[in-house]
Amino acid sequence: MTQGDDISPDMDKGLNQRQLVHLMYGLFAIGILSAGLFGVAVLAAVVLAYLKRGDMVGTVYAGHVDWIIRTFWWGLLWLVLSVLASMIFVGFITGLVAVIWIVYRIAKGWLAHCAGETPLPGL
């Protein structure tokens, strides 16, 4: 028996893919629900998603990583457009709608993840 034979694959150090996706959703949710106070958590979730995207290709988790990345970029676009639209006094409404949409997507994706499914495309 060699030194590496006594380590089973189940004894891997670190988080498994399922736990990583939970972490990504959790970081994203903390960043959004803190009204941007912990905005760095959202960035950490997206960076983690990009870093682990290749490792999750072909798994049920790949759809979640893409979901998180798309939610970030589309949400950022709508929030930036809302800031610009606030100059004509409708940006506050569109900004609120954008935040609600982001929260909805995080909740929908996270619930699908807990059920062992991928988030369905669409909203």
C-alpha positions in Angstrom: 0.0 0.0 0.0 1.4 3.4 -1.0 0.9 6.6 0.8 -1.9 7.8 -1.5 -3.9 4.5 -1.4 -5.5 5.2 2.0 -7.2 8.4 0.8 -10.6 7.7 -0.7 -12.2 10.1 -3.2 -14.9 10.9 -0.6 -12.2 12.4 1.6 -11.4 15.2 -0.7 -10.6 18.4 1.0 -12.6 21.5 0.2 -16.1 22.0 -1.0 -17.9 19.7 -3.4 -19.7 21.1 -6.4 -23.1 21.1 -4.7 -21.7 23.0 -1.8 -19.9 25.5 -4.1 -23.2 26.3 -5.8 -24.9 26.8 -2.5 -22.0 29.2 -1.6 -22.4 31.1 -4.8 -26.2 31.6 -4.3 -25.6 32.5 -0.6 -23.0 35.1 -1.4 -25.2 36.6 -4.2 -28.2 36.7 -1.9 -26.2 38.4 1.0 -24.9 41.0 -1.4 -28.3 41.8 -2.9 -30.4 41.6 0.3 -27.9 43.9 2.2 -28.8 46.6 -0.3 -25.3 46.6 -1.7 -23.6 47.0 1.7 -21.9 43.6 1.1 -21.7 44.1 -2.7 -18.3 42.5 -2.7 -20.2 39.2 -1.9 -21.9 39.4 -5.2 -18.6 39.9 -7.0 -17.1 37.0 -5.0 -20.1 34.8 -6.2 -19.6 35.8 -9.8 -15.8 35.3 -9.7 -16.3 31.9 -8.1 -18.8 31.0 -10.8 -16.4 31.9 -13.5 -13.5 30.1 -11.9 -15.6 26.9 -11.4 -17.5 27.0 -14.6 -15.1 24.7 -16.5 -15.1 22.1 -13.7 -18.9 21.9 -13.8 -19.4 21.3 -17.5 -21.6 18.3 -18.1 -23.1 18.3 -14.6 -26.4 19.5 -13.2 -24.5 22.4 -11.6 -23.4 23.9 -15.0 -26.8 25.4 -15.5 -26.7 27.0 -12.1 -23.3 28.6 -12.7 -24.6 30.0 -16.0 -27.7 31.1 -14.3 -25.7 33.0 -11.6 -23.5 34.6 -14.3 -26.4 35.7 -16.5 -28.3 37.0 -13.5 -25.3 39.2 -12.5 -24.8 40.7 -16.0 -28.4 41.3 -16.8 -29.1 42.7 -13.4 -26.1 45.0 -13.7 -27.3 46.2 -17.1 -30.8 46.9 -15.7 -29.5 48.7 -12.6 -27.1 50.9 -14.7 -30.0 51.8 -17.0 -32.1 52.5 -14.0 -29.5 54.9 -12.6 -29.5 56.7 -16.0 -33.3 56.7 -16.1 -33.4 58.2 -12.6 -32.5 61.5 -14.2 -36.0 61.6 -15.7 -37.5 60.3 -12.4 -38.5 56.8 -13.6 -35.2 55.1 -12.7 -36.3 54.5 -9.1 -39.2 52.4 -10.3 -37.1 50.5 -12.8 -34.4 50.0 -10.3 -36.8 48.5 -7.8 -38.1 46.2 -10.5 -34.5 45.2 -11.4 -33.8 44.3 -7.8 -37.0 42.3 -7.4 -36.1 40.5 -10.6 -32.6 39.7 -9.3 -34.0 38.4 -6.0 -36.5 36.3 -7.9 -33.8 34.7 -10.1 -31.6 33.9 -7.1 -34.5 32.4 -5.2 -35.7 30.4 -8.3 -32.2 29.1 -9.0 -31.5 28.3 -5.4 -34.8 26.4 -5.0 -34.1 24.4 -8.2 -30.6 23.6 -6.9 -32.1 22.3 -3.6 -34.4 20.1 -5.6 -31.5 18.8 -7.6 -32.7 20.4 -10.8 -31.3 23.0 -13.1 -33.1 26.4 -13.3 -35.4 26.6 -16.3 -34.5 29.2 -18.9 -36.8 32.2 -19.0 -37.2 35.0 -16.6 
